[in-house]
């Protein structure tokens, strides 16, 4: 119960890995704001947490919108009275929303959309909560990047570039916010078989990727939630500006 009496916002919390983050935060004792552009999915996760005697509520939010992210922060404050942690998980990754191919073939509007969700969204959500964290003189921001940044995964330029931007933003924020006892860190997952990835082609891709890891098995959401919970907890109070790679030993730093 490392997060007892804490309030945690998880963006992209309605599906896949985001759902796993929400469930773990609740098990650690946190009150969870499940934020997702899919309001029904967010409400489903919040309802599951409440059914397990946790505390959660859903907030439908477009993380690319200034007004929506500011309203999201106000809603959390009205409900819980404080904001202790923000997990910036919302992102564009899966096909067909994000195509794979040579960088010169990436549609410009798709490039812009990936940047809007994966970088602008992190910026706006952080911006929306930081005044409250400064007033509290405490807070945790955990930004979800990607192991693709370290491998330079080809034919995926917009996604990889956006996730590299997340690491740069994390480092800047850590320097800017440290005097208010606000820590800002990033988690870089390896290729993860989320709770919603079930087709045979996707499973085969994940199994192939596992052969290049030190720990030779498919990565699943439960492999990530401990790292995120740690970075939201008091156990990480003197850690900031860091990127924790959680990939089973693919990128060795």
Buried (B, 14 or more C-beta within 10 A) or exposed (E): EBBEEBBBBBBBBBBBBBBBBBBBBBBBBBBBBBBBBBBEBBBBBBBBBBEEEBBBBBBBBBBBBEEBBBBBBEBBBEBBEBBBBBBBBBBBBEEEEBBEEEEEEBEEEBBEBBBBBBBBBBBBBBEBBBEBBBEBEBBBBBBBBBBBBBBEBEEBBBBBBBBBBBBEBBBEBBEEBEEBBBBBBBBBBBBBBBBEBEEEEBEEBBEEBBEBBEEEEBBBBEBBBEBBBBBBBEEBEEBBBBBBBBBBEBBEE
